[in-house]
Amino acid sequence: MARVVVDVMPKPEILDPQGQAALGAAGRLGFTGIKEIRQGKHFEIEVDDTVDDATLEKIAEGFLANPVIEQWTITRVDA
């Protein structure tokens, strides 16, 4: 059994309205020095040892992310 973490973020060239809203709220709450906030998704998946990296890539690309506007990283974490 293994734990896999998939982090999905908007591509750098894609406008991130949720991140912009969070940045505006941070300023209104008095937080200074924050230049940019980008909001993404974080998935933790428990898989058995038969799930290979190619399958994880297919899961991320075809199910967890929109490859047109998002990029992702896949990390196997020690259980």
N, C-alpha and C positions, 0 to 999 in steps of 0.2 A: 504494500500500500504506500502511495506517495501523495504528497500535497503539491499541487501546481498552482502558481499564481500567474494570472494573466492581467496585465495592466493595459488599458485601452485609453488613448488620448487623441484629441483632435490633431490632425496634421498641422504643422506650424503655420501653413498658409491659409488655414481655415479659420474664419471668424468664430470666436467662442463667446456667445452671448451670456452663458451662465458664468463663465469666468469673469467677464466684464461686470456683471451684476454683483458678484462677490467682491470684486475690487472696489466698486463704488460703495458698497456697504461697509467694507473695512475702513475706508476713508471717513465715512459718516460716523463710524463708531470711535474715531480718534486714533486709529492705527496709522502710523506714518512709515515711510520708507519702503512700502510695498510697491513694486513697479509693475508686476503682472501676476495675474492668477489665471490658471488654466484648469478647467474641471474635466475629469475623466471618470472612468469606471475601473473598479478593482474587483477581480473575481478570484476566489479560492476554491479549487476543485480537488476533491479526493479521487484518485484514480488507482487502479490496480497496476501491477507491473507489466501487464500486456499492452498498455497504452504507450505507443512510441511517440517520438517527437513529431513525425509527419502527421499523425492523427491529431495531436494537440494543435498543430498549425492549422489544420482543416477546421477544427472546432473554433479557433480564434477568428479565422478569416471568414468562415461561412455562417457563424452563429453569434459570436460575442461582439464582433466589430463590423462596421461598415467600411470595407477597404477603400472606398472612394474618398472618404473624408477622415478616416481614423487610421492610426498606426497602433501597434501593440507590441508588447514584450511578453515572453513566456519564460518563467523561472521555475525550475524544480526546487522545492524546499525540502530539507531533511525533515522527516516525520518525527 
